[in-house]
């Protein structure tokens, strides 16, 4: 079945630094989504990408949908302590899978003040 | 606009029992999907319901079942609980008017199930 490889698994950074994480897939997707999850909560949608090559920003977050439709990355600029959490990528292929999402393993982000 | 509501938030059950979890999607959303989240397996898709019909199913045993009502609210049921069923169960809703429509999925806070 489809699998997503997300890297890195964890990151420890200083406040103010930029962060980059990415996901690669063995299959194509027509939607990429990025979520953030904090302890005891459900994932919160950060950015949605719908077209190959699309680059989308949401405040300090920027994400891109890879040209091959098999990868995506998320950048966070000028990190702050409240960026701490687990970031997940998720791919969706609506033609065959409806709203089903395939998730990466997550990137645990720690920001030191 | 209210978000996705899951009840209960926490549940403790004994092996062999059954459990029913509830999810109320965002108003106007017709698709409800369920996911299981564990430290070892991550987020795994259970099933999706759209217009009261199961549209997609993940690779879980038949002990896991679900249904959707005419108001789009959904329930999932796990029968004959096992210790390994302990997990955070998440519900996601999306507008999803049909296939080939890219729509975003919004998650509830989840139900933390502990099987002892």
Interface residues (C-beta under 8 A of the other chain):
Chain A: X1 X30 X31 X33 X35 X40 X41 X42 X43 X44 X45 X48 X50 X88 X90 X92 X94 X95 X97 X98 X99 X100 X101 X102 X103 X104 X105 X106
Chain B: X4 X6 X31 X33 X35 X42 X43 X45 X48 X50 X55 X56 X58 X59 X90 X92 X94 X96 X99 X100 X101 X102 X103 X104 X105 X106 X107 X108 X109 X110 X112
